[in-house]
Amino acid sequence: LGVIRPGEHGSTFGGNPLAAAIGERVVEMLSTGEFQERARALGEHLESRLSDLVGHGVTAIRVAGLWAGIDIDPHVGTGREVAERLLSRGVLVKDTHGQTIRIAPPLVIRATEIDWAVEQLKLVLAA
């Protein structure tokens, strides 16, 4: 096969112009502040809903924008067990450090979908 030297190898996606164009568009979109404001507002909504669960299967919550860390009471199960129970109810979360699960919904989520997901968590915690 030999050694390939610069300029001897071509590629349909060499330099990946599509990825570069997408990156430019994302930077333009973020420069308006619209998505940051959406994350802030929906994050406040998420935090208000999750705070009702503290003392009811949740020992603590941490929210930054639309990301939330939720510490699960050990009497309920591990973070992994709760994540698996949520998955069976159609909610995808990530277990992180033993008792913690992370919720990281997309920016296009609606408040009603957040409400539904938190309701699923409430049902899992009560089971």
C-alpha distance (Angstrom), angle and dihedral (degrees) to the residues before:
residue distance angle dihedral
L1 . . .
G2 3.78 . .
V3 3.76 130.8 .
I4 3.80 119.5 -47.2
R5 3.81 113.8 -137.6
P6 3.82 127.1 -158.7
G7 3.81 110.2 -75.5
E8 3.80 94.8 22.4
H9 3.78 97.2 90.7
G10 3.80 123.3 65.0
S11 3.77 128.9 -169.6
T12 3.78 134.2 -169.2
F13 3.80 90.0 -134.7
G14 3.83 97.8 30.9
G15 3.80 108.0 151.4
N16 3.81 87.4 9.0
P17 3.83 100.6 -116.9
L18 3.80 91.0 -175.9
A19 3.81 92.4 58.6
A20 3.81 90.0 45.8
A21 3.83 91.3 51.6
I22 3.81 91.4 48.0
G23 3.81 90.8 49.0
E24 3.81 91.1 51.8
R25 3.80 91.1 50.4
V26 3.81 92.4 49.1
V27 3.81 90.6 52.4
E28 3.82 89.5 50.5
M29 3.79 91.4 49.9
L30 3.80 93.4 48.3
S31 3.80 92.1 48.8
T32 3.83 90.6 70.4
G33 3.81 93.5 62.2
E34 3.82 90.6 -134.9
F35 3.79 94.8 118.9
Q36 3.79 93.6 44.5
E37 3.82 89.3 52.6
R38 3.80 90.7 48.2
A39 3.81 90.8 51.1
R40 3.81 90.3 49.0
A41 3.81 94.9 49.3
L42 3.80 95.7 43.2
G43 3.80 89.8 43.6
E44 3.80 89.5 57.2
H45 3.78 88.8 50.6
L46 3.82 91.2 49.0
E47 3.80 91.3 48.3
S48 3.80 92.9 50.4
R49 3.80 91.1 51.6
L50 3.82 94.3 45.0
S51 3.80 93.6 47.2
D52 3.82 88.7 66.7
L53 3.83 88.3 64.3
V54 3.81 95.9 57.6
G55 3.79 105.6 111.9
H56 3.80 90.9 19.1
G57 3.80 101.4 81.8
V58 3.81 94.6 -45.5
T59 3.80 122.1 88.5
A60 3.83 98.9 -173.1
I61 3.80 143.5 -8.6
R62 3.79 133.2 -153.3
V63 3.80 121.0 -167.4
A64 3.81 129.5 -172.3
G65 3.77 113.1 173.1
L66 3.79 105.6 -49.8
W67 3.80 94.9 -21.5
A68 3.78 118.4 97.7
G69 3.78 133.7 -175.4
I70 3.79 112.8 -157.2
D71 3.80 121.5 -167.6
I72 3.79 110.7 -148.5
D73 3.80 121.2 -144.9
P74 3.83 106.6 -111.1
H75 3.81 89.6 -131.1
V76 3.82 88.3 65.6
G77 3.80 95.6 49.1
T78 3.76 140.8 -93.0
G79 3.77 124.2 -53.5
R80 3.80 88.4 -105.8
E81 3.81 92.7 53.0
V82 3.80 92.1 49.2
A83 3.82 90.8 46.5
E84 3.82 90.2 52.9
R85 3.82 92.0 48.3
L86 3.80 89.9 49.8
L87 3.81 90.7 49.3
S88 3.81 89.4 56.4
R89 3.82 86.8 55.8
G90 3.82 93.6 49.7
V91 3.81 98.9 -98.6
L92 3.79 118.2 123.1
V93 3.81 115.8 -153.3
K94 3.80 133.4 151.0
D95 3.77 124.9 -120.3
T96 3.78 108.7 -139.4
H97 3.80 122.2 170.1
G98 3.79 111.3 10.9
Q99 3.79 101.2 -80.4
T100 3.80 98.6 23.8
I101 3.78 131.1 93.1
R102 3.79 125.3 -171.0
I103 3.78 125.1 -143.5
A104 3.81 114.8 -161.1
P105 3.81 108.9 167.5
P106 3.80 122.8 -177.4
L107 3.80 120.5 -96.8
V108 3.81 89.7 -112.4
I109 3.82 93.0 64.7
R110 3.79 116.9 120.6
A111 3.80 125.6 -134.0
T112 3.81 89.4 -115.4
E113 3.82 89.5 57.1
I114 3.80 90.4 50.4
D115 3.80 88.6 51.2
W116 3.80 90.8 50.9
A117 3.82 93.0 48.8
V118 3.81 92.5 49.1
E119 3.80 89.2 48.4
Q120 3.81 88.7 54.4
L121 3.80 89.2 51.2
K122 3.79 90.2 49.8
L123 3.82 90.4 52.3
V124 3.81 92.0 47.9
L125 3.80 91.6 49.8
A126 3.80 91.5 50.4
A127 3.83 94.9 48.9
